[in-house]
Amino acid sequence: MSSPVFPAAVLFDHDGTLVNSEPQWAVAKRAVAARYGVGWSTEDDHATLGRTVPASARLMVERGAAGTVEAITAELGQEVADSLTGEVPFLPGMRALLDELGRAGIPGAVVTNALTVVAQGTASGAPEVLRVVVSQEDVEHAKPHPEPYLLAARRLGVDPAQCVAVEDSQTGAASAAAAGMPVVVVPGELPVEPAPGFVPVDAHTDVTLAFLRGLAPSV
């Protein structure tokens, strides 16, 4: 049976789902890689899409970057955080959806394989809704493991089965589905293969509160 209010919470991926930050990550990875004298390509962007920032840093170290994974990870995060100062670059439809959730009293969270320093800047753009941030720094197992989404639901005090996740990558969608949540899949850098629990949409602007309520489990 569904709860009296569905969804009980809406959990958002960060990069490419909630905000238009994928370009900043691409620029940051190239800048940091260049500082360490290693290369970074569009193929590398695609290979690391949806994965943790340390995964990108580890790839640079494997290519000969004379730094630690931890140090390079911090540099990448700071590069992106610095580039996102000012108005939060919410993707089309996301600011309107957050406003709808705010008026309905439905909480949200940012659940990301990126870094806290980046995601908190976005959450500050809608603090009345985005009450929780779960980054790869908060979990033992990052996406596609369900731990990030389960932790976000626990911190919000809601049943994961009564939440909806919004994602743009195969890795993230798999994480949310494994946590038992229906997953709205918005267009991203790469196509997401269909899977049980995935609900694809044509555009970010298709994701409205009415649409999310239509995903309520059958009684």
Solvent accessible surface area in square Angstrom, and as a share of the most:
residue,aa,sasa,rsa
1,M,187,0.83
2,S,28,0.18
3,S,36,0.23
4,P,143,0.90
5,V,83,0.48
6,F,14,0.06
7,P,0,0.00
8,A,24,0.19
9,A,0,0.00
10,V,0,0.00
11,L,0,0.00
12,F,0,0.00
13,D,15,0.08
14,H,0,0.00
15,D,19,0.10
16,G,11,0.10
17,T,0,0.00
18,L,0,0.00
19,V,0,0.00
20,N,70,0.36
21,S,0,0.00
22,E,32,0.14
23,P,68,0.43
24,Q,45,0.20
25,W,13,0.05
26,A,26,0.20
27,V,100,0.57
28,A,2,0.02
29,K,21,0.09
30,R,80,0.29
31,A,35,0.27
32,V,0,0.00
33,A,1,0.01
34,A,71,0.55
35,R,138,0.50
36,Y,55,0.21
37,G,68,0.65
38,V,20,0.12
39,G,48,0.46
40,W,26,0.09
41,S,42,0.27
42,T,73,0.42
43,E,124,0.56
44,D,14,0.07
45,D,27,0.14
46,H,73,0.32
47,A,63,0.49
48,T,6,0.03
49,L,31,0.16
50,G,25,0.24
51,R,125,0.46
52,T,27,0.15
53,V,8,0.05
54,P,23,0.15
55,A,9,0.07
56,S,1,0.01
57,A,0,0.00
58,R,111,0.41
59,L,43,0.21
60,M,0,0.00
61,V,50,0.29
62,E,127,0.57
63,R,104,0.38
64,G,55,0.53
65,A,6,0.05
66,A,98,0.76
67,G,26,0.25
68,T,79,0.46
69,V,29,0.17
70,E,128,0.58
71,A,45,0.35
72,I,0,0.00
73,T,14,0.08
74,A,62,0.48
75,E,50,0.22
76,L,0,0.00
77,G,0,0.00
78,Q,94,0.42
79,E,51,0.23
80,V,0,0.00
81,A,18,0.14
82,D,82,0.43
83,S,61,0.39
84,L,28,0.14
85,T,105,0.61
86,G,68,0.65
87,E,164,0.74
88,V,26,0.15
89,P,42,0.26
90,F,36,0.15
91,L,28,0.14
92,P,91,0.57
93,G,24,0.23
94,M,0,0.00
95,R,85,0.31
96,A,62,0.48
97,L,2,0.01
98,L,0,0.00
99,D,54,0.28
100,E,49,0.22
101,L,0,0.00
102,G,31,0.30
103,R,185,0.68
104,A,44,0.34
105,G,50,0.48
106,I,3,0.02
107,P,17,0.11
108,G,0,0.00
109,A,0,0.00
110,V,0,0.00
111,V,0,0.00
112,T,2,0.01
113,N,7,0.04
114,A,6,0.05
115,L,10,0.05
116,T,34,0.20
117,V,75,0.43
118,V,4,0.02
119,A,0,0.00
120,Q,98,0.44
121,G,39,0.38
122,T,4,0.02
123,A,11,0.08
124,S,76,0.49
125,G,26,0.25
126,A,1,0.00
127,P,85,0.54
128,E,95,0.43
129,V,0,0.00
130,L,6,0.03
131,R,136,0.50
132,V,20,0.12
133,V,24,0.14
134,V,0,0.00
135,S,1,0.00
136,Q,28,0.12
137,E,104,0.47
138,D,56,0.29
139,V,20,0.11
140,E,146,0.66
141,H,85,0.38
142,A,25,0.19
143,K,12,0.05
144,P,79,0.49
145,H,76,0.34
146,P,30,0.19
147,E,44,0.20
148,P,2,0.01
149,Y,0,0.00
150,L,66,0.33
151,L,18,0.09
152,A,0,0.00
153,A,0,0.00
154,R,166,0.61
155,R,118,0.43
156,L,31,0.15
157,G,66,0.64
158,V,34,0.19
159,D,75,0.39
160,P,37,0.23
161,A,46,0.36
162,Q,22,0.10
163,C,0,0.00
164,V,0,0.00
165,A,0,0.00
166,V,0,0.00
167,E,1,0.00
168,D,4,0.02
169,S,9,0.06
170,Q,73,0.33
171,T,28,0.16
172,G,1,0.01
173,A,0,0.00
174,A,36,0.28
175,S,0,0.00
176,A,0,0.00
177,A,32,0.25
178,A,63,0.49
179,A,10,0.08
180,G,48,0.46
181,M,4,0.02
182,P,30,0.19
183,V,0,0.00
184,V,0,0.00
185,V,12,0.07
186,V,2,0.01
187,P,62,0.39
188,G,36,0.35
189,E,96,0.43
190,L,66,0.33
191,P,117,0.73
192,V,32,0.18
193,E,111,0.50
194,P,121,0.76
195,A,39,0.30
196,P,127,0.80
197,G,41,0.40
198,F,27,0.11
199,V,41,0.24
200,P,101,0.64
201,V,21,0.12
202,D,131,0.68
203,A,38,0.30
204,H,22,0.10
205,T,76,0.44
206,D,61,0.32
207,V,3,0.02
208,T,53,0.31
209,L,11,0.05
210,A,77,0.60
211,F,66,0.28
212,L,0,0.00
213,R,114,0.42
214,G,65,0.63
215,L,39,0.19
216,A,40,0.31
217,P,54,0.34
218,S,105,0.68
219,V,144,0.83
